[in-house]
Amino acid sequence: MRDLEHWRRKNRRRRLDLARVASEPYTLVEIAERDGFCCQICRDPVDMKLVWPKLWAPTIDHVVPVVAGGDDTPANVQLAHFVCNSRKGGRLELAS
């Protein structure tokens, strides 16, 4: 698991360098604690024990996507289920 987190950070850093956006360090657990362990898209609880590729696994969602000029900072990220985050994609918000 430690190895997986290392590669996630490394790949995220590479993508952000290519996009030339501001970045601040944070972890999935920090964001989950801040958001009360609830998906900020569907508002249901998130099981932190699940891992990708489980549909309800925890992920980090960028409120303003990096592709749309959003920063990779704690103020611009939120906890989301994998399926909710995937459904949202690169849009600013999920269509009703």
N, C-alpha and C positions, 0 to 999 in steps of 0.2 A: 504494500500500500504506500509506503514511503517513497518507493521508486516511481510509482504511478504519479504521485503528487509532484515529484521533481520534474517529470516530463511534461506534466500539465503546465507548470509554471514556466518552463523553458519554451514551450510552444506558444503560450500566450504572450510572452515577452517578445518573441520573434514576430508574431502577427502584429503586435502593437507598434513595434519599431518600423515595420513596413508601412503601417497606416499613419505613422507620425502623430500619435495622440498622447495626451498627458496620461500618466499612470501613477498610481499609488499602490503600495502593497496591501493585500487583504487576503483572507482565507475564506473558504466556503463556510466553515464553522462560525467565523466571526459574523459573516453576513446572515447566516441562519439564526444565530442568537439575537442579533439586532432585529430581525424580522419576525421573531417569535416562533420560528420553525413552521411558518405557514407560507404557502405559495402566494406570492403577491399578485398573481394573475387570476387564479381561481379561488383563492382564499381558503383552500383546504389544507389540513396539516401535511407536512412533508416528513416521510420516514427517512431519517439520515443514515439508516443501515443499508438502504438499497444502493446499488451501484449500476452505472450504465452497463448494459443496454435496457435495463428495466424502465418501463414507461414512466413510473412514478418516482424515479431516482431524483435526488436533488441536483440542481444546476444553478449556475449564475446567469441571470438575464440582465442584459444592458437595457436600461430604460430608453435611452437614446442610443440606438445601435452604433457601434464603432464605424460601420460602413456609411452611416449618416452623419458622421462627425462627432459622435459622443466620446467622452473620455472613459478610460478604464480606472475609475476611482470609486471608492465606497459610496459616494453620493449619487453615482449614476448606475449602480447595480442593485439587484434585488434577488431574493431567493425564488426559484420557480421549479415546478416539476419539469422533467425532461420533455414530456409530451406537451405541456403548456408552452414551454419555451420554443419547442419545435414548431408548434402551430402558429405562434406569434411571428417567428422568422425575423426578418430585418425591418419589420414595420415598427412605428413608434408605439402603437397600441393594438391590441387584438380587436378586430372588428366584431361588433355585437351581432 
